[in-house]
Amino acid sequence: MTERPIALVTGGAQGIGYACGEALADDGARVVLADINAEGVQAAAAKLGRDSLGLACDMGEPAQIAALFERIEAELGPVSILVNNAGIAAPGDFLETSLEQFRKVIDVNLTGSFLALQRAAKTMVAEGIEGAIVNMSSINAQVAIPSIAAYCASKGGIMQLTKATALALAPHNIRVNAVGPGSVDTEMMAGVNANPEAMKMVMSRTPLKRVARPREIGDVVAFLASPKASYITGETIYVDGGRIGMNYTC
């Protein structure tokens, strides 16, 4: 019987992160969900079942990231699948955005992903694990919204971090890819969902005329983490209902 791979999903208490954990568990992985919301992530792991573990971790704090990996390795073993999903947006007027606010978004979304990716990869290399890493990017790596400049910058960084680390880790048969969602029915989009005019504008730029379900993102993440994607590395797959390809009309 093949040993179950250990999959770590950050930002796993709800939404896309939880859906990624669910999809990976369905594929046979032992899932660890990590989130800044300690109570929420423990409840999420209990809901997911299948020996899943929920651990508290602030991905903006390097010491907590290091401690997270140390605990997982001590209790379960090395991580062979990492999903860097944790992220914040901090919307606001660009001219009023403080350096502290900008740095916080970059620290969680980009620096935290770098640290987790590097830490996971070091163990994979040391243990000879041909692992898979999936970073959560966004269509805002390619397009932009003026009220979330830091978020857009962080996701553009994720796209390039994915490419660079895929090249660095290819000699070790460790694959690094990213998923770039469009509009997804999560708590982050709750304000848009509740505003008919805002939703009308979103749909006008979405050829499939609906938002994605979190599991639709999770399934793409699970595919990229699986042997079915064994020759894919350095790519960002946009799951956006056709939005990026849209010109005038569709």
Helices and strands as residue ranges (DSSP letters): E 6-10, H 15-26, E 30-35, H 38-48, E 53-56, H 62-75, E 81-84, G 94-96, H 99-106, I 107-111, H 112-127, E 132-136, G 139-141, G 146-148, H 149-169, G 170-172, E 175-181, G 187-189, H 190-193, H 196-204, H 214-225, G 227-229, E 236-239
